[in-house]
Structures are given as C-alpha cells and as structure tokens.
Amino acid sequence: MISSIRVPLRAGLERTKIQMTRSRAKKLPTMPRAYYTTVSAAQRHLSAAAAVPAFDSSSFDDPDRLFQDISLEQIHALAAQRPTPLRLADMYKYGRGEDPKQRLRNAQFLHKELPIRIAQRAVDLLTLPHGLSTAEPIRRVASMYLEYMVELQKFPAPTTYEDDEAFTKLIGGFVWDRKTIPVSIARGVALWRKSLDNKKVPAEVEQEMEEALYRFFTARVGLRLLTEHHVLSCKGNPERKAAVLNCMQLFKDEKTDLGCIKSDLDVVYEVKRVAELVREQTMMYLELAQLDKQCPEIIIVDCNRESEPFTFVPHHLHYIVSELLKNSIRATLRHGLNEPIKVVIAKGAEDVTIKIADRGGGIPRSRMSTIWKFAHSTRNDNELETEFGADGVSGASIRGFGLPLARIYARYLGGELTLKSCEGYGLDTYLYLPCLGDSCEHLPLRVRHSPGEQDSMPTVYDERVTPNKKSM
C-alpha cells in the first residue's frame, strides 16, 4: 500500500544519487567524453530536485492498486540503473529480420531495459523543479509510466517466439497512447504558470524548468524509438502494425517490415508528401475559420543531381518538416502576403540539409531565445479545433511544444535545427540531418555522441546550446 511507502522524496533521491555514483564509478572510464557532461547535468538535476515536497499519492487514480506490486524503493532502484545504449547499427541489423533468434534476444533485452527507462521517466516527472511536479496532469503521467512498469515486470521474460508475439502486443499498447503524455505535461505547465497568479517567472526558475522538460522529452524519444522499432519490425500481425502506424501518424503506404529505420528514404518525396498534407490541413482550417485567405504555395527545390539512398527515421522527418511548414504558413498568413514558401533540399557528404524560407516577417532578435521554450506558441485559438492546429507528435492540440520537440528530434540522431531571421522580411530555417550510411555503420563523431547512440540523454553538444540560452 502507498501509505507504507510515503517517504520524503529527498531521501529517496539521495539514495538514488549514491547508487548512481557507485555504479557509474566503475564504468565511466569506458564512456566517451560527452557522457561526463551528461552525468554532471543529471547530478545537478537530482540535487535541485531534492527540494521538491514529499511524495503525494492524492493525484493518482488508484494508488492502492498501483503500488500493491511495487514500492517506491523499487522504483528508485530501477531508476538508478544506467540505460544500456542500443546502437543504430544493431537496431538496423535486427530490423532486417535475417536472424529470428536475434529478434527474440532483442525482446529479452527490452524486457529488462524498458522498466529501467520507464522508471527514470516517472522519477523525472516526480522531481520536476519548483513545484511543477505537483501539477495534477503531470502526476497522472507519472502514474501512467508506473503502470507500464508494473505491467512489464509482471510479464515473464520472452523465451519463445510465441512469447515475443505476446510481448510485442504488450509494448505495442504503450505506443498507441501518444496523446496523453505531451498533452498532460502541457496542461501541467499551464496550471503551474496559472498558480503563480500571472507573476513573471524568474529567469533562473524558467531555465531550470525548461532544461528538465528538455531532458525528459529527449529521453522519451529514445524510449519510444526502441519500442516502435521492435513493434514495426515484427513480420506478422498487420492489424497491430497498422494501429501503431496510425498512432505514429505515418502515411498509409509506409513500408515498415524493417522497423523505424529506413535505408532507402527519398527525402524529396517524403517532404512533398508532408507539404501536401500540411496544405490540405491549412485549407481546411481557413475554410472552417471562414477566413478569406489562401494557403501559400510551397515550392520544393531538389538540388540533388541524382537520387541517392538516405538512411533515417521517417516519422521523425515527417514531424519536424510538418511543424516547420506550419510555422512558416502561420507567419506568412499573419504577415498578409501571399508569397510562396520555398523548401530547398540538398545532400552533401555529411548532411542532408533542408532549408525552409518564408516571407512571414521574421522574428525580432529579442524573441529568438523564447521560441525554443515549451511554453511558447505561434498558434491562435481558432486553430485548436482543426488538424492544422494539432501537434505532429501527439496528434492533439497542445501549445508551445512543436518547435522545441522538433529540435529534440533533429538532435537525437546528431542533427541540428537552426533559425536565421530577417526581421521585417522573413525567416530561414535550416534542418540538418546526418548521413547514417547504408547500414548505420561508420557513423560520424557527432552521431556517435548523439543521444540516440548513447543513453538517450542530452550530450555535451546539446548542453552547450541549451533550449533557452541566447545564443542564436
């Protein structure tokens, strides 16, 4: 029962920090230099989070049911373990399905790994700084993660192909729920701000909150990628895969037998499909809002002389481009010009670069640091009831998360997202996606030190340009 484990979160975090320090002391020498910054950031985060009030069960739906099979100490013990990185090359290889035994081994790996990562996400939420963790929507998300963790621990480790089928069905259910978590966290942030009676949040408080959310969502990308890849690389059960595809908002004709990583991705073709979808959503929004405006034309320029294969995660690309195009369309419509939006695509030796240029008036330099904040939004209230106002990751209407999440997805595999503004004229957005090779082998240093190749936590590269520092 939860009454028997209601202890101050400070004490639990201190134990967690000691365990983390002991376990890492033996392994850190083998880690790349980028990981040291990640560890230091995590320790600073734990120290700051220790001031959060005692663990309170009042916001959970049914705490007695939830905690009858797991104690708070067990949660901390799981969360204190270091995630095991799964290299992109290994994911790519087992996604090919050439060795059925490898898939079973991966199911066994995920059976052990997912509870650790899920427990860490729950602790992340329960230790958000400055009272944000006490917001009821955020507590409910933490409760959901703990429910997932309990379900996984109840499920026996897969030892047969039939066990893997049942395990895949179980974790597929986790993927289906894409809306609740980002929506609830957005509502929690809104409630937290409202509780301050519209007082201005001190800069250091807002910075710490933003960095905590940045870490959480970066790690969440890794958690979902591992799960989605295993489900989509399953050779059978097309109905389940179709449901997962729908939740991931991939196109109906997407080929997914090889998992999330696609080795022959045609970037120009994928961008054209996203552009057509965004235009349809825009025209629907304009019609419903009864606005006498036309959707700007989207011109796509292919700078590649010949089509070369590109390896990447399609639904990451879809989300990023969708959010960037929506932002450009909003700005163009508000600026009152019916100028086309130009998308330039070029593939070099290191990166595929996608430049999106609009004439939407640009952004003042004084506001450039705010656009990466999770509380920032470029939408108006009329958009919230249409697909044009929906977030590409969650499929729901949430404010402020689009651009920060787009940069997290870009950085997760070693890419980057930057903005260059010409105030009074327009904005140029540059999306850099690293070339991952034909089979994710021989990766560039930037990719090898990315969250996707490490432990799904922000690396030294990300720490150098935190979400809110005025470095743009």
C-alpha positions in Angstrom: 0.0 0.0 0.0 1.2 3.5 -0.7 0.7 4.5 3.0 3.6 2.3 3.9 6.0 3.9 1.4 5.1 7.6 1.7 8.6 8.9 2.4 10.2 12.3 1.6 11.3 12.3 -2.0 14.6 14.0 -0.8 15.7 10.8 1.0 14.8 8.6 -2.0 16.7 10.9 -4.4 19.7 10.9 -2.1 19.8 7.1 -2.1 19.3 7.1 -5.9 22.2 9.6 -6.3 24.5 7.4 -4.2 23.6 4.3 -6.2 24.1 6.1 -9.5 27.5 7.4 -8.4 28.7 3.9 -7.3 27.5 2.2 -10.4 29.0 4.8 -12.7 32.3 4.9 -11.0 33.2 1.5 -12.4 32.1 2.2 -15.9 32.8 5.8 -16.7 36.3 5.3 -18.0 34.9 3.4 -21.0 32.5 6.1 -21.9 33.2 8.9 -24.4 34.0 12.3 -23.0 30.5 13.6 -23.9 28.9 11.3 -21.3 30.7 13.0 -18.4 28.7 16.2 -19.0 25.5 14.2 -19.1 26.3 12.6 -15.7 27.2 16.0 -14.2 24.0 17.5 -15.5 21.9 14.6 -14.1 23.6 15.0 -10.7 22.9 18.7 -10.7 19.3 17.9 -11.6 19.0 15.4 -8.7 20.4 17.9 -6.3 18.0 20.6 -7.4 15.0 18.2 -7.4 15.7 17.2 -3.8 13.8 20.3 -2.6 10.5 19.0 -4.0 7.8 18.3 -1.3 7.2 14.7 -0.1 5.7 12.2 -2.5 2.0 12.7 -2.5 -0.4 10.0 -3.8 -3.6 12.1 -3.8 -3.4 12.8 -7.6 -3.2 9.2 -8.7 -6.3 7.5 -9.9 -6.0 4.4 -7.7 -2.8 4.4 -5.7 -3.6 1.3 -3.7 -3.9 -0.7 -6.9 -0.9 0.8 -8.5 1.5 0.4 -5.6 0.4 -3.0 -4.3 3.1 -4.7 -6.5 5.9 -2.2 -6.4 7.4 0.0 -3.7 8.9 3.5 -4.0 12.3 1.9 -3.1 11.9 -0.5 -6.1 11.1 2.5 -8.4 14.3 4.3 -7.3 16.4 1.1 -7.6 15.3 0.7 -11.2 15.7 4.4 -12.0 19.2 4.4 -10.5 20.4 1.9 -13.1 22.1 3.3 -16.2 20.3 2.7 -19.5 22.0 0.4 -21.9 22.6 2.1 -25.3 21.4 0.2 -28.4 23.5 1.2 -31.3 21.7 2.3 -34.5 23.7 -0.3 -36.5 22.4 -3.1 -34.2 18.8 -1.8 -34.5 19.2 -1.6 -38.2 20.6 -5.2 -38.3 17.9 -6.9 -36.2 15.2 -4.9 -38.0 16.2 -6.7 -41.2 14.8 -9.9 -39.8 17.6 -12.0 -41.1 18.1 -13.9 -37.8 14.8 -14.7 -36.0 16.8 -15.6 -32.9 18.2 -12.0 -32.8 14.7 -10.7 -32.5 14.0 -12.9 -29.5 17.2 -11.7 -27.9 16.1 -8.2 -28.5 12.8 -8.9 -26.9 14.6 -10.2 -23.8 16.8 -7.0 -23.9 13.8 -4.8 -24.0 12.0 -6.8 -21.2 14.9 -5.8 -19.0 15.7 -2.3 -20.4 12.2 -0.8 -20.7 11.4 -0.9 -17.0 14.6 1.0 -16.2 13.9 3.7 -18.8 10.2 4.0 -17.8 11.1 4.2 -14.1 13.5 7.0 -14.9 10.8 9.0 -16.8 8.5 8.6 -13.8 11.2 9.9 -11.5 12.0 12.7 -13.9 8.3 13.9 -13.7 8.1 13.4 -9.9 11.2 15.6 -9.4 10.4 18.4 -11.8 11.7 21.6 -10.1 9.9 24.5 -8.4 6.6 22.8 -7.8 5.9 21.7 -11.4 6.0 18.1 -10.3 2.9 18.7 -8.1 0.6 19.6 -11.0 -2.1 17.0 -11.2 -1.8 16.3 -15.0 1.9 15.6 -14.6 1.3 13.3 -11.6 -1.1 11.4 -13.8 1.5 10.9 -16.4 3.9 9.6 -13.8 1.2 7.2 -12.7 0.8 6.0 -16.3 4.5 5.3 -16.6 4.4 3.4 -13.3 1.5 1.3 -14.6 3.5 0.5 -17.7 6.5 -0.5 -15.5 4.3 -2.8 -13.3 2.8 -4.5 -16.4 6.3 -5.2 -17.8 7.5 -6.6 -14.5 4.5 -8.9 -14.3 5.2 -10.2 -17.8 7.7 -13.1 -17.9 10.9 -12.7 -19.9 10.2 -14.0 -23.5 11.9 -17.3 -24.2 9.9 -18.5 -27.3 8.6 -16.9 -30.5 5.1 -17.1 -29.1 6.3 -15.2 -26.0 7.8 -12.5 -28.2 4.4 -12.2 -30.0 2.7 -11.6 -26.7 5.4 -9.2 -25.5 5.2 -7.2 -28.8 1.4 -6.9 -28.3 2.0 -5.6 -24.7 4.5 -2.9 -25.6 2.5 -2.0 -28.7 -0.2 -0.8 -26.4 2.3 1.7 -24.9 3.0 3.1 -28.3 -0.7 3.6 -29.1 -1.1 6.1 -26.4 0.7 9.1 -28.0 -1.6 11.9 -26.9 -1.9 11.7 -23.2 1.7 12.4 -22.1 2.6 15.6 -24.1 -0.9 16.9 -23.7 -0.9 16.3 -19.9 2.5 17.8 -19.5 1.5 20.9 -21.5 -1.6 21.3 -19.2 0.6 20.8 -16.2 2.9 23.6 -17.3 -0.2 25.8 -17.9 -1.6 25.1 -14.5 1.8 25.7 -12.9 2.0 29.1 -14.5 -1.6 29.9 -13.5 -0.8 29.0 -9.9 1.8 31.8 -9.9 -1.1 34.3 -10.4 0.4 35.6 -13.7 3.5 36.7 -11.9 6.6 36.8 -14.0 8.7 33.6 -13.6 12.3 34.4 -12.6 14.7 33.6 -15.4 16.6 31.0 -13.5 13.4 29.2 -12.4 12.2 29.1 -16.0 15.6 28.0 -17.3 15.7 25.1 -14.9 12.1 24.0 -15.7 12.8 24.2 -19.5 16.0 22.1 -19.1 14.2 19.5 -17.1 11.5 19.2 -19.8 14.2 19.1 -22.4 15.9 16.2 -20.7 12.6 14.3 -20.2 11.4 14.6 -23.8 14.9 13.7 -25.2 14.9 10.5 -23.2 11.2 9.9 -24.2 12.2 9.9 -27.9 14.7 7.0 -27.1 12.1 5.1 -25.2 9.5 5.3 -27.9 12.1 4.6 -30.7 13.1 1.3 -29.1 9.5 0.3 -28.6 8.3 1.4 -32.0 11.2 -0.3 -33.8 10.5 -3.6 -32.2 6.8 -3.5 -32.9 7.2 -2.4 -36.5 9.9 -4.9 -37.3 7.5 -7.7 -36.4 6.8 -9.7 -39.6 3.2 -10.7 -38.6 0.0 -9.1 -37.3 -0.6 -6.3 -39.9 -3.6 -5.1 -37.9 -1.4 -4.2 -34.9 1.2 -2.6 -37.1 -1.5 -0.5 -38.8 -2.7 0.7 -35.4 0.8 1.7 -34.4 1.4 3.4 -37.7 -1.8 5.4 -37.2 -0.5 6.5 -33.8 2.8 7.5 -35.2 1.0 9.5 -37.9 2.9 7.7 -40.8 1.4 7.6 -44.2 -0.9 4.6 -45.0 1.5 3.1 -47.6 4.5 3.3 -45.3 6.7 0.1 -45.6 7.5 -0.9 -42.0 8.7 -4.5 -42.1 12.2 -3.3 -41.3 11.2 -1.2 -38.3 11.6 2.5 -37.8 14.9 2.9 -39.7 14.6 3.2 -43.5 17.7 2.8 -45.6 16.3 4.0 -48.9 14.5 7.1 -47.8 13.7 9.5 -50.6 13.9 12.9 -48.7 12.4 14.9 -51.6 9.4 12.5 -51.9 8.8 12.5 -48.2 8.9 16.3 -47.9 6.5 16.6 -50.8 4.0 14.3 -49.1 4.3 16.2 -45.9 3.8 19.5 -47.7 0.7 18.3 -49.5 -0.8 17.1 -46.1 0.0 20.4 -44.4 -1.6 22.4 -47.3 -4.7 20.3 -47.0 -4.9 20.9 -43.3 -4.3 24.6 -43.8 -7.1 24.9 -46.4 -9.5 23.1 -44.1 -8.6 25.4 -41.2 -9.1 28.5 -43.4 -12.5 27.2 -44.6 -13.7 26.3 -41.1 -12.4 29.7 -39.7 -14.1 31.5 -42.6 -11.0 33.4 -43.4 -10.7 35.0 -46.8 -7.1 33.8 -47.3 -5.3 31.3 -49.5 -2.7 28.8 -48.3 0.7 29.9 -49.5 2.2 27.9 -52.3 5.0 25.5 -51.2 7.8 25.3 -53.8 10.2 22.4 -53.3 13.6 22.6 -54.9 15.7 19.4 -55.4 19.3 20.3 -55.5 20.5 16.7 -55.9 21.6 15.7 -59.4 20.6 12.1 -58.8 18.6 10.3 -56.2 20.9 8.8 -53.6 19.7 6.5 -50.8 19.5 8.1 -47.4 19.1 6.3 -44.1 16.9 7.9 -41.4 13.8 7.5 -39.3 10.8 8.6 -41.5 8.4 9.6 -38.8 11.0 11.9 -37.2 11.5 13.6 -40.6 7.7 13.9 -41.1 7.2 15.5 -37.7 10.0 18.0 -38.0 9.1 19.2 -41.5 5.4 19.3 -40.6 6.0 21.6 -37.7 8.4 23.9 -39.6 6.0 24.3 -42.6 3.0 25.0 -40.3 5.1 27.7 -38.6 6.0 29.3 -41.9 2.4 29.2 -43.2 1.1 30.8 -40.0 3.7 33.6 -40.2 3.0 34.2 -43.9 -0.8 34.4 -43.4 -0.4 36.8 -40.5 2.0 39.0 -42.4 -0.6 39.4 -45.1 1.5 38.3 -48.0 0.6 35.5 -50.4 4.2 34.8 -51.1 5.3 31.2 -51.7 7.3 29.2 -49.1 10.5 27.8 -50.6 11.9 24.4 -49.5 15.4 23.6 -50.7 16.8 20.1 -50.3 20.5 19.2 -50.7 22.5 16.2 -49.8 26.2 16.6 -49.0 28.9 14.2 -47.8 27.9 14.7 -44.1 24.3 16.0 -44.0 21.1 16.3 -45.8 20.1 19.9 -45.4 16.5 21.1 -45.7 16.1 24.9 -45.9 12.6 26.4 -45.5 12.4 30.1 -46.4 9.3 32.2 -45.9 8.3 35.9 -46.1 6.4 35.9 -42.9 8.0 39.0 -41.4 10.7 37.2 -39.4 11.3 37.2 -35.7 12.9 40.1 -33.7 16.2 39.2 -32.2 14.9 39.9 -28.7 12.4 37.0 -29.1 14.8 34.4 -30.7 15.6 32.8 -27.3 11.9 32.4 -26.4 10.9 30.3 -29.5 12.6 27.2 -28.1 10.7 27.3 -24.8 8.0 24.7 -24.2 5.6 27.5 -23.2 6.0 29.4 -26.5 3.3 29.1 -29.2 2.8 30.6 -32.7 -0.9 29.4 -32.9 -4.1 31.2 -32.2 -7.2 29.8 -30.5 -9.1 29.2 -33.8 -6.6 26.6 -34.9 -7.1 24.3 -31.9 -10.1 22.5 -33.3 -8.5 21.6 -36.6 -5.8 19.2 -37.8 -3.7 22.3 -38.7 -3.6 23.2 -35.0 -2.7 19.7 -34.0 0.8 18.7 -32.8 2.5 16.3 -35.1 3.8 14.0 -32.4 0.7 13.7 -30.2 -2.0 14.4 -32.8 -3.6 16.6 -30.2 -3.9 20.4 -29.7 -1.1 21.5 -27.3 0.6 24.8 -27.1 4.3 25.5 -27.3 5.8 22.1 -27.8 6.1 21.9 -31.6 9.4 23.7 -32.2 11.3 22.5 -29.1 10.3 18.9 -29.9 11.3 19.4 -33.5 14.8 20.3 -32.4 14.9 17.4 -30.0 14.0 15.0 -32.8 16.7 16.6 -35.0 19.4 16.4 -32.4 18.5 12.9 -31.2 20.5 11.3 -34.1 23.1 14.0 -34.3 21.3 16.6 -36.5 20.5 20.2 -35.8 17.8 22.8 -36.3 18.6 26.5 -36.6 16.7 29.6 -37.5 18.0 32.8 -39.2 15.7 35.7 -39.1 15.5 38.9 -41.2 13.0 41.0 -39.2 10.5 42.7 -41.5 11.1 40.2 -44.3 11.1 36.5 -43.3 12.7 33.5 -41.7 15.1 30.9 -43.0 15.0 27.6 -41.1 17.8 25.1 -41.6 17.3 21.4 -40.7 20.5 19.3 -40.8 20.1 15.5 -40.9 23.3 13.4 -40.7 24.1 10.8 -43.2 23.9 7.5 -41.4 25.4 5.4 -44.2 23.8 2.4 -45.8 23.5 0.3 -42.6 24.2 2.8 -39.8 27.9 1.8 -39.6 30.9 4.1 -39.6 28.9 6.9 -38.1 30.3 10.4 -37.9 31.6 11.5 -34.5 28.6 13.9 -34.0 26.2 11.0 -34.5 28.2 8.6 -32.3 28.0 11.1 -29.4 24.3 11.9 -30.1 21.5 10.9 -27.6 20.4 8.1 -30.0 23.8 6.4 -29.9 24.4 7.0 -26.2 21.8 6.7 -23.4 19.0 8.9 -24.9 20.1 11.8 -22.7 21.3 15.2 -23.9 25.0 15.1 -24.7 27.8 17.7 -24.3 26.8 19.1 -27.7 23.2 19.7 -26.5 24.4 21.2 -23.2 26.4 23.8 -25.0 23.3 25.2 -26.6 20.5 24.7 -24.0 16.9 25.4 -25.0 16.8 28.9 -23.7 20.3 30.4 -23.8 20.5 33.5 -26.1 23.0 32.0 -28.5 21.0 32.2 -31.7 
